[in-house]
Amino acid sequence: MVAHHLKKYEFARQRVQGLVVDVACGVGYGTSHLADAADMAVGLEVAAEAIDVARTRYRHGDTWFVRANAERLPLPDRSADAIVCFEGIEHFVNPEQHLDEVMRVLRPGGRYFVSTPNPVTNAHGHDNPFHLHEFEVSRMESMLSSRFETVEMLGQFRIQTRAHRATQRLDVLGIRKWRIVRPITRLVSRGVLKTAPTEEASIDDFSIQAFSPEALEYVAICTNWK
């Protein structure tokens, strides 16, 4: 899970500079990852427990953590060079208000990086009550393009062999996810299908590229030039 999440931070880190704001930063490891490319990195998180962990583990130099609501960003107008929000917008009560705040805080030419699960391949169903929204790709594009001048829609994918993908398609009952058979499926995945099991995946086992319906998440890069 950490590698899956860090892939997006690694992608953003190569494209940011100046003041970078990480909205819904959780325990802060992603914010710390961005800090190497930024003059200052600020992680915002509403959960007090997560902020406490972030401050203990990752507060250093020009990396700061603030408890804040994503729909009321505690930053001046046009102050941030980049804002990232990875796997956060689906948790917000009012995602449109969050986007309006992003527009207020970003400087002209600043970039907003956002990701959210693709419900076609990564639906949360009733398993995650903390996800308040699922965004069809058309809705996600509409929300972003109504605010930003340029929106590049990408996707994050799990790198798999053809044999591994074919086996997943044949497993219509989802047997591979049963806990009792997981030790066996891990061995088969690694040894026969030549794909790292999910539990052993690294950053290199994921890719971010042009969006297609098979993507696990949408990853968008948004820019305003005015």
Secondary structure, DSSP 8 states (H G I E B T S, - for coil): -HHHHHHHHHHHHTT--SEEEEET-TTSHHHHHHHTT-SEEEEEES-HHHHHHHHHHH-BTTEEEEE--TTS--S-TT-EEEEEEES-GGG-S-HHHHHHHHHHHEEEEEEEEEEEE-TTTS--TTT-TT------HHHHHHHHHTT-SEEEEEEEEE---HHHHHHHHH-TT-GGG-GGGHHHHHHHHHHTS----GGG--GGGEEEEE--TT-SEEEEEEE---
